[in-house]
Amino acid sequence: MAEIVSTTPGLYPLPDWAKDELSKLKGHQRSDLIGGDESDAVVAVYEEARSEVIESQQSAGLDRIVEGQLRWDDMLAHPLAVHDSVETRGIVRYYDNNNFYREPVVTGELTADGDVAAELTAADEQVGAGLQAVLPGPYSLAELATDEHYGDDAAFLDAVADFLAGEAEQFPDVETLLLLEPSLVTDTPDDGEDERASDAIDTVASALDTDVVVQTYWGALEEKVHAHLLDADIDAVGYDFVTDHEQNLYNINEYGTKDSIALGVVDGQNTLVETPGEIRERIEWVDDRTTTDFETIYATANTELFYLPVNKFEEKLRALAGAADAEEVTA
């Protein structure tokens, strides 16, 4: 079997103590959400919490370590929500669940501001080898936002891709870049738009000389969208085998995939904790039913993990790491 690399798509739950401290320092109003101008006391809480979730990943034995995106009040929309050329307006439902984010309305030119890069650089000081960057994919970020500057969907998508690429260019050295693209599944691109989405992903992927994984979730890609995504110059596509294993398997066998693959085999929204053996069985189930001789299999949760209580989140980290360790699984 291919090398199995344990990782996650980031966006972790805040430690309980950090929630309490931030509640005292920030409050609970919409105006108290992250805007990029936090006090030193608030910044210190996030720094300590980031260090804690990095230690949790290292202690669990994960092969790839993320910074956790603990400051991302707006989930995937965060990089725009804190930008000077963006106004945050109404509260919008985050996909089809009970979470909400501030609608980012782009009112001016998008240029890289270094917000995500700064968090990742801070994480790099603690992680070193094995660091993984996480960004929203350009198509999903554009779909979550509103454009009042560029005036054209294609131009806006290009601008978002250039913005993310500029941000990625400021990253420290990373082992992997994970681009989160749930909207490719939930808001299927129209004809022509699917090709532009692939080109936009290319723009971001080319900003770094590292392995790039595009993680899709909350279902399976439509066949044409899947085919266009394979045209992108990326190293792996991520498939949500928790939500829809049959259609994802069909897409892989019918249209092929990249030489490496990411498998969402742990449920990021369910508190039921999978055992390392169960996770390994799911990985082997896919590997046995596909014809590609994969170079690397990234074993991951299917979605972000901020939905989970901290104790369940940490248990899932350990289970993922254990599943990638053949000796632990067979012991």
C-alpha positions as CSV (number, residue, x, y, z in Angstrom):
1,M,0.0,0.0,0.0
2,A,1.0,3.6,-0.5
3,E,2.5,5.7,2.3
4,I,-0.4,6.8,4.5
5,V,0.0,10.4,5.9
6,S,-2.3,11.4,8.7
7,T,-3.5,15.0,8.7
8,T,-6.6,17.2,9.1
9,P,-8.2,20.1,7.3
10,G,-7.7,22.4,10.3
11,L,-10.2,24.8,11.8
12,Y,-10.0,23.4,15.3
13,P,-12.3,24.0,18.3
14,L,-10.9,26.6,20.8
15,P,-9.8,25.1,24.1
16,D,-12.4,25.6,26.8
17,W,-10.1,27.8,28.8
18,A,-9.5,30.1,25.8
19,K,-13.2,30.4,25.2
20,D,-13.6,31.6,28.8
21,E,-10.7,34.1,28.6
22,L,-11.8,35.5,25.2
23,S,-15.4,35.9,26.5
24,K,-14.0,38.1,29.3
25,L,-11.8,40.1,26.9
26,K,-13.9,40.3,23.8
27,G,-17.6,39.8,24.8
28,H,-20.2,38.0,22.6
29,Q,-21.4,40.7,20.2
30,R,-20.9,40.7,16.5
31,S,-18.6,43.7,16.8
32,D,-16.4,41.6,19.1
33,L,-15.4,39.1,16.4
34,I,-11.9,39.0,14.9
35,G,-11.1,42.0,12.7
36,G,-7.3,42.1,12.6
37,D,-6.9,44.8,15.3
38,E,-7.1,42.8,18.5
39,S,-5.6,43.9,21.8
40,D,-2.3,42.4,23.0
41,A,-4.3,40.4,25.7
42,V,-6.5,38.8,23.0
43,V,-3.5,38.1,20.8
44,A,-1.8,36.4,23.7
45,V,-4.7,34.1,24.3
46,Y,-4.8,33.0,20.7
47,E,-1.0,32.4,20.7
48,E,-1.2,30.2,23.8
49,A,-4.2,28.3,22.3
50,R,-2.4,27.8,19.0
51,S,0.6,26.4,20.9
52,E,-1.7,24.0,22.8
53,V,-3.4,22.6,19.6
54,I,0.0,22.2,17.9
55,E,1.1,20.2,21.0
56,S,-2.1,18.1,20.8
57,Q,-1.3,17.2,17.2
58,Q,2.3,16.4,17.9
59,S,1.4,14.3,21.0
60,A,-1.2,12.4,18.9
61,G,1.5,11.6,16.3
62,L,0.0,13.3,13.2
63,D,2.3,13.4,10.2
64,R,1.1,16.9,9.2
65,I,0.6,19.7,11.7
66,V,-1.6,22.7,11.1
67,E,-1.8,26.0,13.1
68,G,-5.5,25.3,13.8
69,Q,-7.1,28.5,12.4
70,L,-8.4,29.3,15.9
71,R,-8.9,33.0,15.0
72,W,-11.2,32.2,12.1
73,D,-14.5,33.4,13.5
74,D,-15.8,33.3,9.9
75,M,-14.6,29.8,9.0
76,L,-13.5,29.8,5.4
77,A,-14.4,33.5,4.9
78,H,-11.8,34.7,7.4
79,P,-9.1,35.8,5.0
80,L,-11.5,38.3,3.4
81,A,-13.4,39.2,6.6
82,V,-10.2,40.8,8.1
83,H,-9.1,42.5,4.9
84,D,-9.0,46.3,4.7
85,S,-10.9,46.2,1.3
86,V,-13.7,44.2,2.7
87,E,-16.8,45.2,4.7
88,T,-18.5,42.5,6.8
89,R,-22.3,42.9,6.8
90,G,-25.1,40.5,7.6
91,I,-24.9,37.2,9.2
92,V,-25.1,34.3,6.7
93,R,-25.7,30.6,7.3
94,Y,-22.5,28.6,6.7
95,Y,-23.6,26.0,4.2
96,D,-26.4,23.7,5.4
97,N,-25.6,23.7,9.1
98,N,-26.2,25.7,12.2
99,N,-23.1,27.9,12.0
100,F,-23.0,31.4,10.7
101,Y,-20.4,33.8,9.3
102,R,-20.2,37.5,8.5
103,E,-20.8,38.2,4.9
104,P,-17.6,39.6,3.4
105,V,-18.4,42.3,0.8
106,V,-15.4,43.2,-1.3
107,T,-15.4,47.0,-1.9
108,G,-11.9,47.6,-3.1
109,E,-8.8,46.0,-4.6
110,L,-7.7,42.7,-3.0
111,T,-4.0,42.6,-2.2
112,A,-2.2,40.1,0.1
113,D,-2.2,41.4,3.6
114,G,-0.2,38.6,5.4
115,D,-2.8,37.7,8.0
116,V,-2.8,34.0,7.3
117,A,1.0,34.0,6.7
118,A,1.6,35.6,10.1
119,E,-0.3,32.8,11.9
120,L,1.5,30.1,9.9
121,T,4.9,31.7,10.5
122,A,4.2,31.7,14.2
123,A,3.3,28.0,14.0
124,D,6.4,27.2,12.1
125,E,8.6,28.3,15.0
126,Q,7.0,25.5,17.1
127,V,6.4,22.8,14.3
128,G,9.3,22.9,11.9
129,A,9.2,19.8,9.7
130,G,5.7,18.6,8.8
131,L,3.9,21.9,8.8
132,Q,0.8,22.1,6.6
133,A,-0.8,25.2,5.4
134,V,-4.6,25.5,5.1
135,L,-6.5,28.0,2.9
136,P,-10.0,28.3,1.5
137,G,-10.0,27.3,-2.1
138,P,-10.6,30.3,-4.5
139,Y,-13.9,29.1,-5.8
140,S,-15.4,28.5,-2.3
141,L,-14.1,31.8,-1.0
142,A,-15.5,33.7,-4.0
143,E,-18.9,31.9,-3.5
144,L,-19.0,32.8,0.2
145,A,-18.3,36.5,-0.6
146,T,-20.1,39.3,-2.3
147,D,-18.4,41.5,-5.0
148,E,-19.0,45.2,-5.1
149,H,-15.7,46.1,-6.8
150,Y,-14.8,43.9,-9.7
151,G,-18.2,43.7,-11.3
152,D,-17.9,40.4,-13.0
153,D,-17.9,36.8,-11.6
154,A,-14.9,35.7,-13.7
155,A,-12.9,38.8,-12.7
156,F,-13.8,38.4,-9.1
157,L,-12.8,34.7,-9.0
158,D,-9.4,35.7,-10.6
159,A,-8.9,38.4,-8.0
160,V,-9.7,36.0,-5.1
161,A,-7.2,33.5,-6.6
162,D,-4.5,36.2,-7.0
163,F,-5.2,37.3,-3.4
164,L,-4.8,33.8,-2.0
165,A,-1.7,33.2,-4.1
166,G,-0.1,36.4,-2.8
167,E,-0.9,35.3,0.7
168,A,0.7,31.8,0.0
169,E,3.8,33.4,-1.3
170,Q,4.5,34.8,2.1
171,F,4.2,31.4,3.8
172,P,7.2,29.8,5.5
173,D,8.3,26.4,4.0
174,V,5.4,23.9,4.3
175,E,5.2,20.2,3.5
176,T,1.6,20.5,2.2
177,L,-0.9,23.1,1.2
178,L,-4.5,22.1,1.7
179,L,-7.1,24.1,-0.2
180,L,-10.7,23.6,1.1
181,E,-13.2,23.6,-1.7
182,P,-16.6,22.5,-0.4
183,S,-18.5,24.8,-2.7
184,L,-17.3,22.8,-5.7
185,V,-19.8,20.2,-4.3
186,T,-22.5,22.3,-2.8
187,D,-22.6,25.1,-5.4
188,T,-21.7,23.3,-8.5
189,P,-20.0,25.6,-11.1
190,D,-21.8,26.2,-14.3
191,D,-20.4,25.3,-17.7
192,G,-17.3,27.4,-18.3
193,E,-17.2,28.3,-14.6
194,D,-15.9,24.8,-13.8
195,E,-12.9,25.4,-16.0
196,R,-12.3,28.8,-14.5
197,A,-12.4,27.3,-11.0
198,S,-9.7,24.8,-12.0
199,D,-7.6,27.7,-13.4
200,A,-8.1,29.6,-10.2
201,I,-6.9,26.7,-8.2
202,D,-3.8,26.5,-10.5
203,T,-3.1,30.1,-9.6
204,V,-3.0,29.4,-5.9
205,A,-1.2,26.1,-6.3
206,S,1.6,27.6,-8.4
207,A,2.4,30.1,-5.6
208,L,4.2,27.4,-3.6
209,D,6.7,24.7,-4.5
210,T,5.1,22.1,-2.3
211,D,2.5,19.3,-2.5
212,V,-1.0,20.8,-3.0
213,V,-4.2,18.9,-2.0
214,V,-7.7,20.2,-2.9
215,Q,-10.1,18.9,-0.3
216,T,-13.8,18.6,-1.3
217,Y,-16.5,17.6,1.1
218,W,-20.2,17.4,1.9
219,G,-20.8,15.1,-0.9
220,A,-19.2,14.2,-4.3
221,L,-18.3,16.3,-7.2
222,E,-20.4,16.3,-10.4
223,E,-18.5,14.3,-13.0
224,K,-17.6,17.3,-15.3
225,V,-16.4,19.4,-12.3
226,H,-14.3,16.4,-11.2
227,A,-12.8,16.1,-14.7
228,H,-11.9,19.8,-14.7
229,L,-10.4,19.6,-11.2
230,L,-8.1,16.8,-12.4
231,D,-6.8,19.3,-15.1
232,A,-5.4,21.5,-12.3
233,D,-1.7,21.3,-11.5
234,I,-2.2,19.8,-8.1
235,D,-0.9,16.7,-6.4
236,A,-4.1,15.2,-4.9
237,V,-7.8,15.6,-4.7
238,G,-9.6,15.0,-1.4
239,Y,-12.8,12.9,-1.4
240,D,-15.4,12.8,1.3
241,F,-15.9,9.1,2.0
242,V,-18.1,9.8,5.0
243,T,-20.9,11.6,3.2
244,D,-20.9,9.8,-0.2
245,H,-18.5,6.9,-0.7
246,E,-20.3,5.4,-3.7
247,Q,-20.3,8.4,-6.0
248,N,-16.7,9.3,-5.0
249,L,-15.5,5.8,-5.8
250,Y,-17.3,6.0,-9.1
251,N,-15.6,9.3,-10.0
252,I,-12.2,7.9,-9.2
253,N,-12.7,4.7,-11.2
254,E,-14.5,6.2,-14.1
255,Y,-12.3,9.3,-14.6
256,G,-9.2,8.6,-12.7
257,T,-7.5,10.8,-10.2
258,K,-4.1,12.1,-9.3
259,D,-1.1,9.9,-8.3
260,S,-1.8,10.8,-4.6
261,I,-5.2,11.0,-2.9
262,A,-6.8,12.5,0.2
263,L,-9.5,10.4,1.9
264,G,-12.0,12.0,4.2
265,V,-12.6,8.9,6.4
266,V,-13.2,10.4,9.8
267,D,-16.4,12.3,10.5
268,G,-15.6,15.9,11.4
269,Q,-19.1,16.7,12.6
270,N,-20.0,13.6,14.6
271,T,-18.8,13.0,18.2
272,L,-18.6,9.3,17.7
273,V,-14.9,8.5,17.7
274,E,-13.7,6.0,15.1
275,T,-11.0,3.5,16.1
276,P,-7.6,3.4,14.3
277,G,-8.7,0.0,13.0
278,E,-12.0,1.3,11.6
279,I,-10.2,4.2,9.9
280,R,-7.6,1.8,8.4
281,E,-10.3,-0.4,7.1
282,R,-11.9,2.5,5.3
283,I,-8.6,3.5,3.7
284,E,-8.0,-0.1,2.6
285,W,-11.6,-0.3,1.3
286,V,-10.9,2.5,-1.1
287,D,-7.5,1.3,-2.0
288,D,-8.7,-2.2,-2.8
289,R,-11.5,-0.8,-5.1
290,T,-9.4,1.6,-7.1
291,T,-6.9,0.9,-9.8
292,T,-4.5,3.7,-9.2
293,D,-1.2,2.8,-7.5
294,F,-1.2,5.8,-5.2
295,E,2.1,7.4,-4.1
296,T,0.6,8.9,-1.0
297,I,-2.7,8.5,0.8
298,Y,-3.6,11.4,3.0
299,A,-5.9,10.2,5.8
300,T,-8.0,13.0,7.1
301,A,-11.3,14.1,8.6
302,N,-13.9,14.8,5.9
303,T,-14.6,18.4,7.1
304,E,-13.2,21.0,9.5
305,L,-13.2,19.9,13.1
306,F,-14.4,23.0,14.9
307,Y,-17.8,21.4,15.3
308,L,-16.5,19.0,17.9
309,P,-16.0,19.2,21.7
310,V,-12.3,19.5,22.5
311,N,-12.0,16.0,24.0
312,K,-13.6,14.3,21.0
313,F,-11.5,16.4,18.6
314,E,-8.3,15.2,20.4
315,E,-9.5,11.6,20.4
316,K,-10.0,11.8,16.6
317,L,-6.5,13.2,16.1
318,R,-5.1,10.2,18.0
319,A,-7.2,7.8,16.0
320,L,-6.1,9.3,12.6
321,A,-2.5,9.1,13.6
322,G,-2.9,5.5,14.8
323,A,-4.6,4.5,11.5
324,A,-1.5,5.6,9.6
325,D,0.7,3.5,11.8
326,A,0.5,-0.1,10.6
327,E,2.1,-1.5,13.7
328,E,-0.4,0.2,16.0
329,V,-3.4,-0.9,13.9
330,T,-2.3,-4.6,13.9
331,A,-1.2,-4.7,17.5
